[in-house]
Amino acid sequence: MCITALMLTLASYSIAQDPPDLLFTEAGSADTATAQDVVPDDSAGSTTESVSNGIPTDLQGIADAMGRPFSVAFVISSVIALWCFLERIVMLRRHRVIPRSFVERFFLHLRAGRMDRLEAIAICQQNQSPVSDVLMHGIRKWGRPSVEVEQAVLDGGERQVSQLKKGLRVLNGVSTLCPLIGLLGTVVGMIRAFNDVATAGAIGQTETLANGIALALLTTAAGLFIAIPSMAGYLVLAGRVDFVVMEMDRLGQELVQLISAEGLRDRGIDAPPVPARQAATQKQELPATANEES
């Protein structure tokens, strides 16, 4: 008890010897510490605001950051690419371009000799598919030499190939132009950022540079986001077109072997007579040739 009383006496004596300014300083430091405990809440709010003022991630914010011209250009490009891809996917279905049932029955009757020229043309006109149009070009040269029949098949095939590749050029154009539009947005955004630095002296102020940098990054990302799927869709459709063209070429070669003069002769079928108009034309050409030789 004596020791405790001595310690309390010494403590009260030391407190009495402390100057009043030190007490107020300690109290002020305590108040400052308390204030510092409160400050982080405000700083957290300012940090949240700075994060919210950065590069947006929602569609509305991205559109506002890029601006109306770039947003409209990217929306139109994406709609065109999606439309062309879906339209070509539907048009390039195999059973639409090369109907298996039609092809099997058509060549079955041709091999068996149960179909003549007029019937074959009528069946092809009734089917109205790309492969039937190619075959009809060859059938119109029924009984002619194989060179003429093959040339007719090639002419019909070229027309159909151009029709099959009609939408692929647009899709390829979108995949090529979108990165260029994004690059243009990058250049415009960097020009805007450097202009802000030059006019406002905002080298250390990231908020002032945020708009230009956001435009530069978002336009590049949007352009690549549209161009990559467009290029992938173009490659898929181009591969499908190549497969269909190879199949039609195989069927055209088989048709040449069946209906050409050489093919009919090998099968023991008489070739149809030459039309009167063509025979007259050939007779007119023969004397001219003889006179030239003489």
Backbone hydrogen bonds, N-H to C=O, Kabsch-Sander energy under -0.5 kcal/mol:
donor,donor_aa,acceptor,acceptor_aa,energy
5,A,1,M,-2.4
6,L,2,C,-2.3
7,M,3,I,-2.2
8,L,4,T,-2.2
9,T,5,A,-1.9
10,L,6,L,-2.2
11,A,7,M,-2.2
12,S,8,L,-2.4
13,Y,9,T,-1.8
14,S,10,L,-2.2
15,I,11,A,-2.1
16,A,12,S,-1.9
17,Q,13,Y,-1.5
18,D,14,S,-0.9
18,D,15,I,-0.6
23,L,19,P,-1.2
24,F,20,P,-2.3
25,T,21,D,-2.4
26,E,22,L,-2.5
27,A,23,L,-2.4
28,G,24,F,-2.9
29,S,25,T,-2.9
30,A,26,E,-2.2
31,D,27,A,-2.5
32,T,28,G,-2.8
33,A,29,S,-2.6
34,T,30,A,-2.3
35,A,31,D,-2.7
36,Q,32,T,-2.8
37,D,33,A,-1.8
38,V,34,T,-1.1
39,V,35,A,-2.1
41,D,38,V,-1.1
42,D,38,V,-0.8
42,D,39,V,-0.8
43,S,39,V,-2.6
44,A,40,P,-2.7
45,G,41,D,-1.8
46,S,42,D,-2.5
47,T,43,S,-2.6
48,T,44,A,-2.2
49,E,45,G,-2.2
50,S,46,S,-2.4
51,V,47,T,-2.3
52,S,48,T,-2.5
53,N,49,E,-1.7
54,G,51,V,-1.4
62,I,58,D,-2.4
63,A,59,L,-2.5
64,D,60,Q,-2.2
65,A,61,G,-2.3
66,M,62,I,-2.4
67,G,63,A,-1.9
71,S,67,G,-2.0
72,V,68,R,-2.8
73,A,69,P,-2.1
74,F,70,F,-2.3
75,V,71,S,-2.3
76,I,72,V,-2.5
77,S,73,A,-2.1
78,S,74,F,-2.3
79,V,75,V,-2.2
80,I,76,I,-2.4
81,A,77,S,-2.5
82,L,78,S,-2.4
83,W,79,V,-2.5
84,C,80,I,-2.6
85,F,81,A,-2.2
86,L,82,L,-2.3
87,E,83,W,-2.5
88,R,84,C,-2.3
89,I,85,F,-2.2
90,V,86,L,-1.9
91,M,87,E,-2.2
92,L,88,R,-2.1
93,R,90,V,-1.0
96,R,93,R,-1.1
97,V,93,R,-2.3
98,I,94,R,-3.1
103,V,99,P,-2.3
104,E,100,R,-2.6
105,R,101,S,-2.1
106,F,102,F,-2.6
107,F,103,V,-2.3
108,L,104,E,-1.6
109,H,105,R,-2.2
110,L,106,F,-1.8
111,R,107,F,-2.5
112,A,108,L,-1.8
113,G,109,H,-0.8
113,G,110,L,-0.7
114,R,109,H,-2.0
120,A,116,D,-2.1
121,I,117,R,-2.2
122,A,118,L,-2.2
123,I,119,E,-2.3
124,C,120,A,-2.2
125,Q,121,I,-2.3
126,Q,122,A,-1.7
127,N,123,I,-1.8
128,Q,124,C,-1.9
131,V,97,V,-1.7
133,D,129,S,-1.9
134,V,130,P,-1.8
135,L,131,V,-2.4
136,M,132,S,-2.1
137,H,133,D,-1.5
138,G,134,V,-1.2
139,I,135,L,-2.4
140,R,136,M,-1.7
141,K,138,G,-1.4
142,W,139,I,-1.7
143,G,259,I,-2.7
144,R,141,K,-2.1
149,V,145,P,-2.0
150,E,146,S,-2.6
151,Q,147,V,-2.1
152,A,148,E,-2.1
153,V,149,V,-2.2
154,L,150,E,-2.3
155,D,151,Q,-2.2
156,G,152,A,-2.2
157,G,153,V,-2.3
158,E,154,L,-2.3
159,R,155,D,-1.6
160,Q,156,G,-1.7
161,V,157,G,-2.4
162,S,158,E,-2.0
163,Q,159,R,-1.4
164,L,160,Q,-2.4
165,K,161,V,-2.0
166,K,163,Q,-1.1
169,R,165,K,-0.9
171,L,167,G,-1.7
172,N,168,L,-2.5
173,G,169,R,-2.1
174,V,170,V,-2.2
175,S,171,L,-2.0
176,T,172,N,-1.1
177,L,173,G,-2.5
178,C,174,V,-2.2
180,L,176,T,-0.7
181,I,177,L,-2.4
182,G,178,C,-2.5
183,L,179,P,-2.3
184,L,180,L,-2.2
185,G,181,I,-2.2
186,T,182,G,-2.0
187,V,183,L,-2.2
188,V,184,L,-2.5
189,G,185,G,-2.5
190,M,186,T,-2.3
191,I,187,V,-2.4
192,R,188,V,-2.3
193,A,189,G,-2.3
194,F,190,M,-2.5
195,N,191,I,-2.1
196,D,192,R,-2.1
197,V,193,A,-1.9
198,A,194,F,-2.3
199,T,195,N,-2.4
200,A,196,D,-2.5
201,G,197,V,-1.3
202,A,196,D,-0.5
203,I,201,G,-0.5
206,T,204,G,-0.9
209,L,205,Q,-1.1
210,A,206,T,-0.9
213,I,209,L,-2.1
214,A,210,A,-2.7
215,L,211,N,-2.2
216,A,212,G,-2.1
217,L,213,I,-2.4
218,L,214,A,-2.6
219,T,215,L,-1.9
220,T,216,A,-1.1
221,A,217,L,-2.3
222,A,218,L,-2.7
223,G,219,T,-2.4
224,L,220,T,-2.1
225,F,221,A,-2.3
226,I,222,A,-1.5
227,A,223,G,-2.4
228,I,224,L,-2.3
230,S,226,I,-1.5
231,M,227,A,-2.6
232,A,228,I,-2.2
233,G,229,P,-2.7
234,Y,230,S,-2.2
235,L,231,M,-2.2
236,V,232,A,-2.1
237,L,233,G,-2.4
238,A,234,Y,-2.6
239,G,235,L,-2.1
240,R,236,V,-1.8
241,V,237,L,-2.4
242,D,238,A,-2.3
243,F,239,G,-2.0
244,V,240,R,-2.2
245,V,241,V,-2.6
246,M,242,D,-2.2
247,E,243,F,-1.8
248,M,244,V,-2.4
249,D,245,V,-2.3
250,R,246,M,-1.9
251,L,247,E,-2.1
252,G,248,M,-2.3
253,Q,249,D,-2.2
254,E,250,R,-1.9
255,L,251,L,-2.1
256,V,252,G,-2.1
257,Q,253,Q,-1.8
258,L,254,E,-1.0
258,L,255,L,-0.5
259,I,255,L,-2.4
260,S,256,V,-1.5
261,A,144,R,-2.8
264,L,260,S,-2.8
265,R,261,A,-2.0
266,D,262,E,-2.2
267,R,263,G,-1.6
268,G,265,R,-1.0
269,I,264,L,-3.1
279,A,275,P,-2.4
280,A,276,A,-2.5
281,T,277,R,-1.9
282,Q,278,Q,-2.3
283,K,279,A,-2.2
284,Q,280,A,-1.9
285,E,281,T,-1.6
286,L,282,Q,-1.6
288,A,284,Q,-0.9
289,T,285,E,-2.0
290,A,286,L,-2.5
291,N,287,P,-2.8
292,E,288,A,-2.1
293,E,289,T,-2.1
294,S,290,A,-2.5
